[in-house]
Structure formats: C-alpha cells, structure tokens
Amino acid sequence: MRVSTDDQNINLQKDELIKYAEGRGWSPILYEDHGISGAKTSRPALDKLIDDVKNGSLGVVLAWKLDRIGRSTQHLAGIINTLLEANVGLCVPSQGIDTSHGSINPASKLQLNVLAAVAEFERDLIRERTKAGMRSAKARGIHVGRPVSFTDDQKRRAKELLACGQTTVKNISLVIGLPLTTTWRMLKTI
C-alpha cells in the first residue's frame, strides 16, 4: 500500500486488501509507505517487501493497484522479474491480475507489462498537466514555487546598497538580515 502525501489516507487500500486476503485464506503482512511518490524506486516498505520476497518469506504480493507498487515501467518490470525469479505470485484484483497459483503464462506477463506502461503514461500525463498549470499561472502573474522569503523593503535596501557600491553578497546579506542563499536568490530578481 502507498499514498503519495502524508495528508492522504491509506485505510481504503488497507480495508480492501485485508478483506480480499482473508477471503482467500491468506495471512496478510502489511507493507505501508506514507507520503512517498510511486516514482521513487526505493521506499522503506517496498524495500522491506522486496527483501522478504528474496528471502522466501512471501508467497504472494497483493496490491490495491499496480501503480501503488511503482509508476515507472522499468521499475515495475524489475519488481515483476524479482517476483518471477522468487516464484512469488502477484495479485492485483482490481486490475484482473492474479499469478498467485505459482505459474505465469506469456499472456499474463504481457498484461503486467502493458499495465506498467499505462501506469507510467498516467504519471507522465499528471506531470505534463502540472507543468502546464504552472506555466499558465506564471503567465497570469501568479507566483509559482517556494514562497518569497524576502520583503519589498529588503529588496529596496539591497538596490540602494548596490547603487552605493556595495557589491559583495555577503555584506548585503549582513546589512539587510537575510541568509546568504536567500540574498543570492533576491539579487537575481533585481
């Protein structure tokens, strides 16, 4: 199970997976990553799951959706290959994937790889829409990114210091009371 942000709730995934596992007579071991993107190839719970797969502790990996495991085709393919090598099944009931009987046929392998590609495509679309929204906001004069951490008065004072021949960023940052890196960022806007 995984949620990308700390303010999201994992309970829906957990409830459905536990109910499914119990219905199959499986004793579930829960692996939960909170606030970590599926684009990350290393996540604490996923890393532990992979270790358990490799050491023979698991017979089946049950996931709510394939994109909860990972969103990159390459990463998912690597995980799928790890499961195959360890003779561990993969079950994603919501997407019709079930190799929990110990055998995987070419059609199942193709389906897994197509679904991995779709998950990556979906992530790329989200990234593209986010970037388009940011460009649109910038074009309308809306600040995008980290909050401005200096005031207009500090910027005005820095301009005055530059006009008076004060040219070192260190001295300007000391006079206006800003950290060096913030002063650098502010001076780029002058």
C-alpha positions as CSV (number, residue, x, y, z in Angstrom):
1,M,0.0,0.0,0.0
2,R,1.2,3.5,-0.7
3,V,-0.1,7.1,-0.6
4,S,1.9,9.9,-2.1
5,T,1.3,12.6,0.5
6,D,1.1,12.5,4.3
7,D,-2.4,14.0,4.3
8,Q,-3.8,11.1,2.2
9,N,-5.3,8.1,4.0
10,I,-4.3,4.5,3.3
11,N,-7.4,3.0,5.0
12,L,-9.4,2.3,1.8
13,Q,-6.5,0.3,0.3
14,K,-5.9,-1.5,3.6
15,D,-9.5,-2.4,4.2
16,E,-10.0,-3.8,0.7
17,L,-6.7,-5.8,0.7
18,I,-7.3,-7.3,4.1
19,K,-10.8,-8.4,3.2
20,Y,-9.5,-9.9,-0.1
21,A,-6.6,-11.7,1.6
22,E,-8.8,-13.1,4.3
23,G,-11.3,-14.3,1.7
24,R,-8.5,-16.2,0.0
25,G,-7.4,-17.7,3.4
26,W,-4.1,-15.7,3.3
27,S,-2.5,-14.2,6.4
28,P,-1.5,-10.7,5.3
29,I,1.7,-8.9,6.2
30,L,1.2,-5.2,5.6
31,Y,3.8,-3.0,3.9
32,E,2.8,0.7,4.0
33,D,4.6,3.7,2.5
34,H,3.1,7.1,3.5
35,G,4.0,10.3,1.8
36,I,6.3,8.8,-0.8
37,S,5.8,9.1,-4.6
38,G,5.5,5.9,-6.6
39,A,8.2,7.3,-8.9
40,K,10.7,6.6,-6.1
41,T,12.4,3.3,-6.7
42,S,13.5,3.0,-3.1
43,R,10.8,3.2,-0.4
44,P,11.1,1.8,3.1
45,A,8.1,-0.6,3.0
46,L,8.7,-1.6,-0.7
47,D,12.4,-2.3,0.1
48,K,11.3,-4.5,3.0
49,L,8.8,-6.3,0.8
50,I,11.4,-7.0,-1.8
51,D,13.8,-8.3,0.8
52,D,11.1,-10.6,2.1
53,V,10.4,-11.8,-1.4
54,K,14.1,-12.6,-2.0
55,N,14.5,-14.4,1.3
56,G,11.4,-16.6,0.7
57,S,9.2,-15.2,3.4
58,L,6.3,-14.4,1.0
59,G,4.2,-16.5,-1.4
60,V,2.1,-13.7,-3.0
61,V,2.3,-9.9,-3.2
62,L,-1.2,-8.4,-3.1
63,A,-1.5,-4.8,-4.3
64,W,-4.5,-2.5,-4.4
65,K,-3.4,-1.2,-7.8
66,L,-0.3,-1.7,-9.8
67,D,0.7,1.9,-9.5
68,R,0.8,1.6,-5.7
69,I,4.0,-0.6,-6.3
70,G,5.6,1.8,-8.8
71,R,4.9,4.0,-11.8
72,S,7.9,3.5,-14.0
73,T,7.7,0.7,-16.5
74,Q,11.3,-0.1,-15.9
75,H,10.9,-0.2,-12.1
76,L,7.7,-2.3,-12.3
77,A,9.3,-4.7,-14.8
78,G,12.3,-5.1,-12.3
79,I,9.9,-5.9,-9.5
80,I,7.9,-8.3,-11.6
81,N,11.1,-10.1,-12.6
82,T,12.1,-10.3,-8.9
83,L,8.8,-11.9,-8.1
84,L,9.1,-14.4,-11.0
85,E,12.7,-15.4,-10.0
86,A,11.5,-16.0,-6.4
87,N,8.4,-17.9,-7.7
88,V,6.2,-15.4,-5.8
89,G,2.8,-14.6,-7.2
90,L,1.4,-11.1,-7.9
91,C,-2.3,-10.4,-7.3
92,V,-4.0,-7.1,-8.2
93,P,-7.7,-8.0,-8.1
94,S,-8.9,-4.6,-9.2
95,Q,-7.0,-5.0,-12.4
96,G,-7.6,-8.7,-13.0
97,I,-4.0,-9.7,-12.3
98,D,-3.5,-13.0,-10.4
99,T,-0.4,-15.1,-10.8
100,S,-0.7,-16.4,-7.2
101,H,-1.0,-20.0,-8.4
102,G,2.7,-20.2,-9.0
103,S,2.6,-20.1,-12.8
104,I,2.7,-17.2,-15.1
105,N,1.9,-17.5,-18.8
106,P,3.1,-15.3,-21.6
107,A,-0.4,-13.5,-21.7
108,S,-0.2,-12.7,-18.0
109,K,3.4,-11.4,-18.5
110,L,2.2,-9.2,-21.4
111,Q,-0.7,-7.9,-19.3
112,L,1.6,-7.0,-16.5
113,N,4.0,-5.1,-18.8
114,V,1.2,-3.2,-20.5
115,L,-0.3,-2.2,-17.2
116,A,3.1,-1.0,-16.1
117,A,3.4,1.1,-19.2
118,V,-0.1,2.6,-18.7
119,A,0.8,3.5,-15.1
120,E,3.9,5.3,-16.3
121,F,1.9,7.0,-19.0
122,E,-0.6,8.2,-16.4
123,R,2.2,9.6,-14.3
124,D,3.6,11.5,-17.3
125,L,0.2,13.0,-18.1
126,I,-0.1,14.2,-14.5
127,R,3.4,15.8,-14.7
128,E,2.5,17.4,-18.0
129,R,-0.8,18.9,-16.7
130,T,1.0,20.2,-13.6
131,K,3.7,21.9,-15.7
132,A,1.0,23.4,-18.0
133,G,-0.9,24.7,-15.0
134,M,2.3,26.3,-13.6
135,R,3.1,28.0,-16.9
136,S,-0.5,29.3,-17.1
137,A,-0.3,30.7,-13.5
138,K,3.1,32.4,-14.2
139,A,1.6,34.0,-17.4
140,R,-1.1,35.5,-15.2
141,G,1.5,36.8,-12.8
142,I,0.8,34.3,-10.1
143,H,3.9,33.3,-8.1
144,V,4.7,29.6,-8.5
145,G,7.2,27.7,-6.4
146,R,8.6,28.2,-2.9
147,P,7.2,31.3,-1.1
148,V,9.1,34.5,-1.4
149,S,11.3,34.8,1.7
150,F,12.3,38.4,1.5
151,T,10.3,41.6,1.7
152,D,10.0,44.5,-0.7
153,D,11.8,46.7,1.9
154,Q,14.8,44.3,1.9
155,K,14.8,44.3,-1.9
156,R,14.7,48.1,-2.0
157,R,17.5,48.3,0.6
158,A,19.6,45.8,-1.4
159,K,19.1,48.0,-4.5
160,E,20.3,51.0,-2.5
161,L,23.4,49.2,-1.3
162,L,24.2,48.1,-4.9
163,A,23.8,51.7,-6.1
164,C,26.2,52.9,-3.3
165,G,28.9,50.4,-4.5
166,Q,28.2,47.6,-2.0
167,T,28.9,44.6,-4.3
168,T,29.5,41.6,-2.1
169,V,26.6,39.4,-1.5
170,K,27.9,38.6,2.0
171,N,27.9,42.3,3.0
172,I,24.5,42.9,1.6
173,S,23.1,39.8,3.4
174,L,24.5,41.0,6.7
175,V,23.1,44.5,6.3
176,I,19.6,43.5,5.3
177,G,19.5,40.5,7.7
178,L,18.9,37.7,5.2
179,P,20.7,34.3,4.8
180,L,23.3,34.3,2.0
181,T,21.4,31.9,-0.2
182,T,18.2,34.0,0.1
183,T,20.2,37.1,-0.7
184,W,21.5,35.5,-3.9
185,R,18.0,34.5,-4.9
186,M,16.7,38.0,-4.2
187,L,19.6,39.7,-6.2
188,K,18.7,37.6,-9.2
189,T,15.3,39.3,-9.3
190,I,16.9,42.8,-9.3
